[in-house]
Amino acid sequence: MDTNVFRYVLEVDKCKNITLAAKHLFISQPALTKQLSKLEKELGGRIFVSHEQAEWDSWKHAPEFYD
């Protein structure tokens, strides 16, 4: 495992935006995304959930509350 990936995770968490974090880290956004995906595979789970995904998850489960 590349130890830089920990810096990447911290920067994404701080920025709350992968594109902005990539700029701060002086790497391309696709390279950052690839490294995060690789780490997620190693850990066996998601590290970050995008805002859009979180909204989708909330909407997807909403009908359960009304049944």
Rosetta blueprint (number, residue, H / E / L):
1 M L
2 D L
3 T L
4 N H
5 V H
6 F H
7 R H
8 Y H
9 V H
10 L H
11 E H
12 V H
13 D H
14 K H
15 C H
16 K L
17 N L
18 I H
19 T H
20 L H
21 A H
22 A H
23 K H
24 H H
25 L H
26 F L
27 I L
28 S L
29 Q H
30 P H
31 A H
32 L H
33 T H
34 K H
35 Q H
36 L H
37 S H
38 K H
39 L H
40 E H
41 K H
42 E H
43 L H
44 G L
45 G L
46 R L
47 I L
48 F L
49 V L
50 S L
51 H H
52 E H
53 Q H
54 A H
55 E H
56 W H
57 D H
58 S H
59 W H
60 K H
61 H H
62 A H
63 P H
64 E H
65 F H
66 Y H
67 D L
